[in-house]
Amino acid sequence: MTTIVKCPTCNKDVEWTKQQKWRPFCSDRCRLIDLGEWANESHRIAGSETIPEELLDTEQYKDT
């Protein structure tokens, strides 16, 4: 039984097999569109902001 997933870019059905070169994407075009969105920071992974190294000397930011 072959698993079918949706392309994250265009929602087209994609077979999850070793032969599918761009999985989970349906094509190289959709893969590159997604990569461009990450590069433009349209997609981000949520997390806390980092503290600049210059501020790490101050007592306020010790042990964070």
Backbone torsions as a table, in degrees:
resi	resn	phi	psi	omega
1	MET	NA	127.6	-179.2
2	THR	-91.9	134.5	177.3
3	THR	-82.2	136.7	177.8
4	ILE	-112.3	129.0	176.4
5	VAL	-122.8	165.4	177.2
6	LYS	-93.9	136.7	174.5
7	CYS	-61.8	127.7	-178.4
8	PRO	-62.7	-20.6	-177.2
9	THR	-91.9	-48.6	-173.3
10	CYS	-116.3	-2.6	179.8
11	ASN	67.1	15.6	175.6
12	LYS	-72.2	145.9	177.0
13	ASP	-66.2	135.7	-179.2
14	VAL	-132.1	130.9	175.2
15	GLU	-76.5	132.2	-179.9
16	TRP	-91.4	84.4	-179.9
17	THR	-132.8	163.7	177.6
18	LYS	-63.8	-27.0	-179.4
19	GLN	-73.9	-21.0	-179.8
20	GLN	-76.5	103.7	-171.5
21	LYS	-63.5	-35.1	-172.0
22	TRP	-109.6	16.0	-175.4
23	ARG	-52.2	138.0	10.0
24	PRO	-86.1	6.9	-179.0
25	PHE	-87.4	155.6	-179.5
26	CYS	-82.7	-21.4	-176.9
27	SER	-155.8	167.5	176.5
28	ASP	-64.5	-33.8	178.2
29	ARG	-59.5	-48.8	179.6
30	CYS	-64.6	-36.8	177.6
31	ARG	-62.1	-43.6	-179.7
32	LEU	-70.4	-34.4	175.6
33	ILE	-61.6	-45.9	179.7
34	ASP	-63.3	-43.5	178.3
35	LEU	-59.8	-42.0	177.9
36	GLY	-63.3	-36.6	177.9
37	GLU	-66.6	-37.5	175.3
38	TRP	-67.1	-42.0	-179.1
39	ALA	-64.3	-34.4	178.3
40	ASN	-84.4	2.0	-178.4
41	GLU	63.2	27.2	171.1
42	SER	-71.3	-31.0	174.2
43	HIS	-108.3	136.4	175.8
44	ARG	-144.4	153.3	173.3
45	ILE	-95.2	125.1	-177.1
46	ALA	-64.5	145.0	177.5
47	GLY	-178.4	173.5	179.4
48	SER	-78.2	153.9	179.5
49	GLU	-70.6	147.0	178.1
50	THR	-85.5	156.7	-178.8
51	ILE	-98.7	128.1	178.2
52	PRO	-59.8	143.8	-177.1
53	GLU	-57.8	-31.0	-179.1
54	GLU	-61.6	-29.3	-177.0
55	LEU	-88.4	-9.1	-176.9
56	LEU	-67.3	-18.6	178.8
57	ASP	-70.6	-28.3	-173.8
58	THR	-72.7	148.3	-179.3
59	GLU	-60.0	-31.3	-176.7
60	GLN	-58.4	-33.7	-173.1
61	TYR	-107.2	9.8	179.2
62	LYS	-66.9	141.6	177.6
63	ASP	59.5	35.4	175.4
64	THR	-109.2	NA	NA
